[in-house]
Amino acid sequence: MLSDGRGRIVPFGNPDAFAKQIIDLLDNDVERNRIRKKAYTFCREAIWKEVARKYLQVFTEARQERSQHPHPMYSLKIPESVSTFELPELKLDHLKNLTDDTGILQHATFTIPDRTHGYCTDDNARALIVSTMARQFLPPDYALLYSLNSRYLSFLQDAFNKKNGKICNFMTYSRQWIEEQGSEDSHGRAIWGIGMAVAYLEDPGQLAMATTLLDRAVKTSDFNVPRALAFALVGIHAYLRRFSGDSELKRIRKKMANRLFERFKKNATKNWPWVEDKLTYANGKLPHALLLSGQWLQRGDMVNMGLRSLEWLREIQMENGYFVPVGNNGWYIKNGNKARFDQQPIEAHAMIEASTEAFNITRDKKWIDTAVTCFNWYLGQNDLKVSLYDPKTGGCRDGLMPDGVNQNEGAESTLAWLLSLIALQKLSADQILVQPSSLINSRKSRKKKKTK
């Protein structure tokens, strides 16, 4: 501190030497000012403002380092239920908590619904899928599910803009639409949600409303955006499972499937078998749509493209035996580096459903293993070894960040979790996942036991 002419040093316990230096400095203005200036300049880095700035720099560097080389938050012993597939119960408490008389709110602060951002069609369409499919896996509570179905259908009905035939997306808490039409993606998600609802609804009135809404939505669905095409195709396939004779929907399905497939063929290369030069969100939904379309249109080339792109997604998002989805802080641009964070639940869900469809086509057990690995991401088999699923609420936290888990439990993350759990519950019900093991050959082993 006092070296290099920034002060004077005197022996300890020597007041005479101390007094001599003080008197000398008082008598020498030039020397005193020179020392003061040097000491002042040297100590500027120690003022609180600079100390705080350096702390922030250290925190930023640590966060960047963790984004590239994540460290578990703590040593987590994976619960037995994760590895033996004693699946968590399907719990709709948080879904009900986020839903009011209008529909499901977009966001939550921790577990408390946040009214600031209002509602969106995206979430209400996904919520409709959950509420219509949940009846298969819950004790009969028809009043609850009927009520939820009605609210989400009512929201989607209101989202339809009669002036232009498009679907609005964002609504304020005061029930005011903030746009004349939403994105193609939100329109596609609406078709997805309504189509899935048609496949599972039992109430005649709700079914009639859903089919009416789907008819309106597909008439203005001349999409060019790949994900909009993919969302819509999954919904149309679900609708056609129930109403297979609808020739107009079959025509639209074929048109959309060909358009998506042509986009893949135009852009895909050996090392980048993808529809765009960037991987962003809900990536698994695109090969999912190709697999469904290729199967029902009897197009082997479509199926092969779906399997090829899904296999690629699987390879680039698996590390050390667990799922590492593309992060939304930079995504993954062709010839660039894959962003590791923030990791979002929507990616796990999209991969689970696509992998399940790949298994349905190929009967290759690796796709079930992939679905299970992606599901385990929610439960702690991830970069940070922390669970995103909240067993108290039945909700899901919003994602993994380099420095921890986002503690908010918004609609998108909760719905992704519920849809993922429903997909695994269905595999279990179909005895593809058999507790306590996930072996596909379990049926054969049971037959052998019966023979003995």
N, C-alpha and C positions, 0 to 999 in steps of 0.2 A: 504493500500500500504506500509506504513512504520512500521506496527506492526510486532511482532515476530522477532525483531532484524534486520529488514531490513532498519533501518534508525534512525534518532534522531529527536525528536519533541521539538520545543522551543515555548515559548509564543509569540503571535502576538505583533508586535510593540515593541519588546525588542531586539535592535541590540546588546547589550552587551551579552545576552544569546546566540544569534546566533553566534557571534564571538567566544565565549568560546567553543562551540561545534565544530566549524570548526578547531580551533587551536588544540583541543584535538584529533581530527581525524588525523590531519596532523602529530601530534607527535606520533601516535599509528598506525604503519603500519599494525600490525596483525588485530586489530579491524576494521580498515578501509577496508582491503581486505575481511574480513569476511562479513561485511555489504554489500559490493559491490557484492560479490558472491551470497549472499542470494537474493538481489534485482534483480540481473541478471536472476537467475533461476526462480524467481517468475514471472517476466515479459515476459518470453519467449512465454507464451500463448497469449500475446497481440500484437505480431509482425504481420505485414500484412499477411504473409504467413499463420499463424495459424488462423487469423481472417477469411481469405478467405475460408480456409478448413472448418471451423465451419459453415460458411454461406452455403457452398455446402452441408454439412451434414443436415442442417435444410431443405434446398430445397428438398433433397432426401427423407427425412422423410415425408415431406409434400406431395410429389408426391406419395409415397407409401400409405400414408393414404388416399389420394384422389382416388387411384386405387381401394381401398377396400370400401370406403365410399364417392362416388362422390358427389360434390356440384355443383349445377347449376352455370354457369358463371355469370348469372344475371337473374333477374326475367323477364321471357319472356311470353308475352301474345300471345298464339297460334293464328295465323291468322284465320279468319273465313273460309277461303278457305280450311283449313286442315280438319275442322270438318264437313263441308257441302259438300265436294267433288266437289267443283268447281275447278277441277283439273288444275294444271299449264299447259300451252301450251307445246306441244312437240317442243322443240327448238334445232336445230342441229348446231347452231353457233360454239360451242366449239368442236364438233365432226369434223366439217370442218377445224377448226383452228389446230387441232392435226393431220390432214391428209395431207400428201404431195403426190407427184407423186408415191412414193413407197407403202405407206400404212399409217396406223395410228401409230404414235410414242407412245412408252410405257408411258413416264412420262412427267410431266410438272413442272416447277418451278413457283409457283403461277398459273397464267393462261397462261404462256408462254411455248410453247413446248420445251422440253429438248432433244437435239439431242444426248447427251452423251451416253444414254443407247439404242439408236436405236429402233428396232421394235421387236415384237414377234408374233408368230402365234396365241397364246391365244387371244390377243386383236383384231387381224384382223378377226378372226373367229366370235367373239362377235360383232364387228362392222358390219360385213356382215349381221348378224341377224337384227340389228337396221335398216340398210339402206333398207333391203328388206321389213321389216314390217312397216316402217314409212309411206309408201305410203298410207296405210289405214287411217291415221290420220292427214295427211298434205294436204294443197292445192296442186293441181297438179304442180309439178316442176320436170318433168321427166328427164330433162337434168342433174340436180344435183344428183338425186338418181341413175340414170343410171351410171353416172361417179363414184360415190362412190362404187356402186356394182362392177363395172369393176376393180377398183383399189384393192379392197379387194379380189376378186376372183383371180386376177393376182398374188397377194402376196401368196395366198394359193397354187396356181399352182406352183409357184417357190419353195415353202416350201417342195414340194414332192421330196424326194431323189430317183432318178431312180435306183441308185445302190443297195439300200437295201429295197426299198419300204416303207421306214419310212417317218415320217413328221419331218422336222427340226423346231425348235422353235425360237431361238434367232438370229437376224440379226443385224449387226452393221449399223451405219448411212451410211457407205460407201458401203452398200449392199453386205456384206460378211457374209455368214453363219458361226457361230462359233462352230458348232457341226455337226456331221454326222446324228444324230437323236435326237429328243427331248424326253421328258418324255412321258410315256403312257398317263398322264393327258392331255398334249398338243395335242397329237394325237386324244384323245377322244373329246377334245374341237373342233378340226378341223372338225370331223364328225358331231358334234352337229351343228356348224355354217353352214356347207354346207347343211346338211339335212334340217335345218330350211329354208335356202334360196330356196331350191328346192320347198318347200311348197308354197312359196309366189312369186317367180320370174315370170315375165310375158314376158320378152324379150326372144325370142327363142334362140338366141346365148348364152346369159348368162345362161339360163336354161340348155342348152346342155353342157356347160362347168361345171356347178355345178354337174350334174349327172355323168359326166366323172370323176370328182375329187372324188366324193363320192365312185364310184366303185373302184377306185384305193386305197382309204384310208381304206375301210373295208376289203380288201383282206389281209392286214397285221395287222389286229386289234385283235390279239389273246391276249386280255388284261387279267391281273390278278388283277390290282389295282382297288379297288371299284369305285373311282370317275371317272376313265377313262371309266369303264363300264357304269356308270350312264350317263355321258355326251354323250357317243356314242348312248346309247339307246334312249335318248330324240331326238337326231337328226334322228335316223333311223325311229322312230315313225312318225316324221314329214314328212319324205320322203314317207313313206308308205301311208300316208293320200292322197297323190297325185297319187302314183303309187302302188296301193294296190295289183296288180297282180305279183309283183316281188317276186317269190318264194325263190330265193337265199337270199335276204335281210330278208325275213321272217324267214328263217332257222337261219341266223346269229343272228337276234333279239332273237329268242327263246334260242339259246345257251348262249348269253350274259345274258339274264334275269335269266336263271337258275343258271348261275355261281354267279351272284350277290346275288340271293336269298339264295343259299347254304351258301355263306359267312355270310349272316345275321343269318341264322339258327344255324350255327356252333358257333357263338360268342355271340349272344343275350341272355340276362338273364332277369329275371323279372324286376330288378331294373336298368338294363343297356341294353335296347333293341337296340343295335347298332352293326354295322358290324365290328368295331375295338374297341380297348381298349382306344381310344383317339378320342375326337372331335376336328377337326381342321377347315378347311375352306370349304365354299360352301356346308355346311352340308345338307341343304334342298334339294339339287339335288338328293341325294340318295333315299329318300322315294318318290320323284317325279318320278324317273325312275321305281321304284317298282309299283307305282300306275298305271302308263301308261301300263306297261308290264302286270300286273295282269288283267287289264281291257280288253286289246286286246287279250290276250292269254286265257281269261276266267279262270283265276286262282284266286279263292277267297282267297287262303292262301297267295298269293303274295300281294293282295290288303290289307288284314288284317295286314300283316307285315309292309306295307308302312304306313298305318294309325296309327298303334301302334308306330312306330318309329317317325313319324311326330308329333303325340300327345305328345310324350316325349320331343322332341325338343321344342315344343310350351311351355310346362310346365316349362322347365328349363331356357327358354330365355324370359320369361315375368315377370315383376316385377312392381307392382303399376300401372298396366294398360298400360305399354309401353314396347317396345322391347329392350332387353339387350342382344345382341349377344355375343357368346363366343369370348373373346379377343385373339389376335394372340401373345400376350406376355406370353406364357406359355400354351395356349389352355386349354383344359379340359381333364385331364387324369383320367381314372377310379379310384375311391376311393381317388381322390385328390380334390383340390379346382378349381373351374372354374375361369379362368382369365377374368377379367372384361374389360381390355383394351389391346391393341388398338382395337376399334370396327370398322369394315370395311363394306362398302356398299355392297360388294358381298354377305354378309350373309343375308341382308334384301331382296335382289333380289331373292336368292335361296328359301327363305321361302315364298315369295309372290307367286312364280310360283307353288311351291308344294302345298300351301294352296288352290290356285285356282283349281288345279287338284283334290284335296280332295273334294272340293265343287262340282265339276262336277260329281263325283262319288256318293257322299252321299246326296247332296242337303242340307247339314247341314249349316245353316247360320254362325255358329261359325267360319267356315273356311274363310268366307268372312271377318268377323271381324278380324281374325288373319292377313289376307293379308293387310287390311286397317291399322291395328296397326303397322305392319312392314313398310308400306309405310310412315306413319307419322313419323317414326324414322328419315327419311331424312329431314323432315320439322320442326323439333324442339321438338318433343315428344320423348326425349331421356334423358340420364343421365345428360347431361350438359345444356339442354334446349337451344341448338343452332342449327340453320339450316345448313345442309350440302349442300343443293341445292343452286346454284348460279343463280338467275333469270336473271342477266345481261348477262351471257355467255351461259346459258342453260347447264352448266357443273355441276359437283359435287365434293366437296372437298374430300380428300383422306381418312378421317376417324376421329374418336374421340379418343383423348388421354386423360390421366388423367388431364392434365393441359390446355386443350383446343382443338380446332379443327385443324387438319392438313390443312393448307391453300392451298396446292398444289392441282391442279385439273388434275390428270392423267387419262389415258385411262380407266383402269379397273373400277375406281370409277364412271367416267362419263358414261360409257357403262352400268354399273349396274343400275344407276339412270334412264337412258333412257329406258332400258328394263323393269324396274319396272313401269315406267310411262306408257309405252305401254300396259303392263298387266292390269293396272287400267283403262286406256282408253278403252281397249277392254271390260272389265266388264261393264263400263258405256255404251258403244255402244250396248252391249247385254241386257241393261236395268236390269242388276243384281245390279249395282250401279246406282241409279237414282238420279240426282241432284234435290233438295238439300239434299236428304236423301239416306241412304244406305239400306233401308229396302227391303228385298227380296219380301215381300208381296205387293209391290207397284203396281204391275200389277192388283192384286185383287182390291185394293182400287180405281184404275182408272176405272175398270169395274163397280164398284158400283156407281161411280159418273156419268158414262154414263147412267146407268139405271135410276138414279134419273132425 
